[in-house]
Amino acid sequence: MTRPEISAEFVEKYNTAGPRYTSYPTVPAWKQKFGETEYREALTELSGRPDDELAIYLHVPFCAKACHYCGCNMLVTREQGEVGRYLDRLEQEVERVTGLIGTGRRVVQLHWGGGTPNYLKNDEIERVLNMFGNAFDIAPDAEVSLEVDPRIASADQVGFLRESGFNRISLGVQDFEKSVQENIGRMQSREKTLAIYQACRDAGFPGVNLDLVYGLPGQTAESFRETLHGVIDLAPDRVACFSYAHVPWVRPNQEVIDTTIMAKGYDKFQLFRLTVDSFQERDYTWIGIDHFARKDDELSVALEKRALHRNFMGYATRPAPHMLAFGMSGIGDVCDRFVQNDATYDGWSQKVDAGDLPIVKGHRLSSDDKLRRRAILNIMCNLELPWELTRAAYGKPADELFADSLKALPPLIQDGLVTRDDFGLRITDKGRYFVRNVAMILDAYLGDPTDKPIFSKTV
């Protein structure tokens, strides 16, 4: 990959609010009447497809402490027994879903997100694993992964997780710089992080991921370079480097963030360019918009084969046609319906206690939705839109089906973000940094650009 010249003016032109496209249509576009009845219909349809494999997402909301920067759906509780009550309700939710689709369904991906999944004690973790293991058939080669906060982890806990069947673990780092940690309310010593990382290696985890965030208050190119080099020296299998999304109107905990010391616009973009350069210099593959993987990692191999996929859990190499989600705020994808559980702890709990499935929102995909989803996710994952991608399923090439949308393409070609030829569209080296902007021209749901932003900036 050549290093393209990108000016501050160019970044300003394309630094607009836009989706990250873990799905299409994106959640703000879900305006249909959709609740428990519609979800039951989807699950009933799924029951008639017993050979379809599944992915599962489990949301564990609990955290030991709230971080100022956090955009996750989380819960801090000191109430004795609250985790046990959450697991009781989770068990009821699993029973209601399997009561409709049957038990023993094959699962090829099981991911625990949060919150902080390792907030749970070992016996609670074992309880949840048994819960899902009894209800589903977890494939021997399934990816079983979870997110871990190193601050509350121990070598013994990491060993237990590996012995229990987890084969991929993601450690939240964000930034090694102490002053940045103070600014975001997350003190995490480098020594503690390195010790837990080494414990993951010692325990034999086949996949160890690290998570970083750029654009945090107080980050500088010099300080973040130190963090990047420290992370790369560890040789993790994958690294996710997310853009900090400052959305205090959605996450009030972010209101205490000092925005006057945050890199913005071109300065923030330069932090990400530094990230890309640092990883590529050390022979990592740049995956999608914000992931990096070693050359022998499954993500790198999938990208090379143009077989990378993307869902609500991020980039994936073992796609399943359906994803079930459990726990508060969980988002699933079942039989061409997107579904979301109640995002509030009280709301989710009350619905489960009432004997209901705790769905509050959803969207049944139209034929046009499915067409655009296929094209957009192919751009986001494989950095191209072959015209022939749609012919088998829709009878026409993509340039005919998207003729109206592609009228917005000439400025992107002129600015060097994409090329167009008889094969299709290809994202250029310059366009890699703005791939979300390219995908947005195919989005039929994006509203008036003067509306109040509901998405983070693309840079």
Secondary structure, DSSP 4 states (H G I P E B T S, - for coil): -------HHHHHHH--B----SSSS-GGG--S--SHHHHHHHHHHHHT-TT--EEEEEEE-EESS--TT--S--EE---TTHHHHHHHHHHHHHHHHHHHH-S-EEEEEEEEEES-GGGS-HHHHHHHHHHHHHHEEEEEEEEEEEEE-GGG--HHHHHHHHHTT--EEEEEEE---HHHHHHHT----HHHHHHHHHHHHHHT-SEEEEEEEES-TT--HHHHHHHHHHHHHH--SEEEEEEP---TTT-GGGGGS-GGGS--HHHHHHHHHHHHHHHHHTTEEEETTTEEEETTSHHHHHHHTT--EEETTEEESS--SEEEEESTT-EEEETTEEEEE-SSHHHHHHHHHTT---EEEEEEPPHHHHHHHHHHHHHHHHSEEEGGGGHHHHSS-HHHHTTTGGGG-HHHHHTTSEEE-SSEEEE-TTGGGGHHHHHHTT-S----TTSPP-S-B--
